[in-house]
Amino acid sequence: MSTIKSNQLLDQLNWRYATKQFDADKKISAADWATLETALQLTPSSAGLQPWHFFVVTNPEMREKLKPAAYGQGQIGNASHLVVFAAKTNFSEADADAHLANVAKTQGVSTEALTPLRGMIIGGIIKGMDETARNAWSRNQIYIALGNLLTSAAVLGIDACPMEGFDRAQFDEILGLKSKGLASAVIATLGYRSATDKYAAAAKVRFPKEKLFTHI
């Protein structure tokens, strides 16, 4: 197993920032984008349930339709890629069983051997939560994927901007998410920073560690 050095990781995390202006002429290569999609695919989730779907929007016409629903923010049009993170709504027993069937196939075990796991999922999520709580659980899982994408992009030297400033209902309507049993949760734009983005050189503002960590 090969690893990067601690200083390399921290250098990239210090280099990244929420990019406000992208260079519209610079696009992420197909190979690098495939790597980022695989990174998203590898994101961990509660019980491995993956209650999400990722919409990668590169079509200029669709981006223009979405831009007003993101309050006209320039990143929507200028970034190389736009990802809409959609959470499954009202996660069901059928969703759980589809996951367990995939576990059985991938790991070469019987579905019967997964009965305890099924019981935990059904009891804790399907029957243990109402629809509002299940939908909140799905949205919370999305943020694990978002964090994974942001870090993976930084390691590759690709800029990104996570964005909650958009009208979710409008995005859902434009992308036809409701009929798919999905709802938008957060979006991210990715590409390469513009040389004119003043925020690229701004000092990173974080609380000191003594305010953030308690060692017990």
C-alpha positions, 0 to 999 in steps of 0.5 A, a space after each residue: 500500500 502506498 501512502 502520501 506524506 502527512 505534509 502532502 495531505 496538509 499542504 493540499 488541504 491548506 491549498 483548497 478553498 471554496 472557489 468563487 470564480 472558476 476558469 471556464 476554459 479549463 476542464 477536468 480531464 476524463 481520467 481525473 473525473 473518473 477517479 473522482 466518481 470512483 472516490 464518490 462510489 467508495 464513500 462510506 455510509 451507515 450500514 453501507 446503504 448508500 441512500 444517494 444518487 449523484 447527478 453530474 451536470 455538464 450540459 450547458 443548457 441544463 446548467 443555465 436552467 439551474 443557475 437562476 435556482 442557485 441565485 445566479 451564482 457564477 460557479 454554476 456556469 463557469 465550473 468544469 463540472 456540477 454535481 447535485 447530491 440527491 438523497 433517497 426519500 422515504 428509504 424503504 424495505 425494498 431499498 434495504 433488500 436491494 443493498 443486502 442482495 448486493 452484499 450477498 453477491 459481492 461478498 459471496 454470502 447467503 442472504 440468510 446470513 445477513 438476517 441480523 443486519 437486515 433486522 438492524 436496518 429495518 428496526 433502526 431505520 425503516 420502522 424506527 424512524 418516521 418519514 421525516 427522520 428517514 429523509 433527514 438521515 439520508 440527507 446527513 449521509 450525503 455530507 459524508 460523500 460531499 466531504 470525501 469529494 472535496 478532499 479527493 479533489 484537493 489531493 488531485 489539485 482540483 478546485 471545488 466549492 460546496 454550495 447550499 445556496 440554491 432552491 432545492 424545490 426548483 432543482 428537484 423540479 428541473 431535474 425531475 427528482 421527485 418522480 425518482 424518489 430523490 431530493 436534492 441536498 447539496 451541490 458542488 462545483 469543480 474545476 480550476 480556479 480563475 487567476 482573478 479569484 481574490 479568495 484564492 490567496 486569502 488566509 484560511 480562517 479557522 478556530 485554534 485547535 484548543 477551541 475545537 478539540 477535547 482529549 479525554 
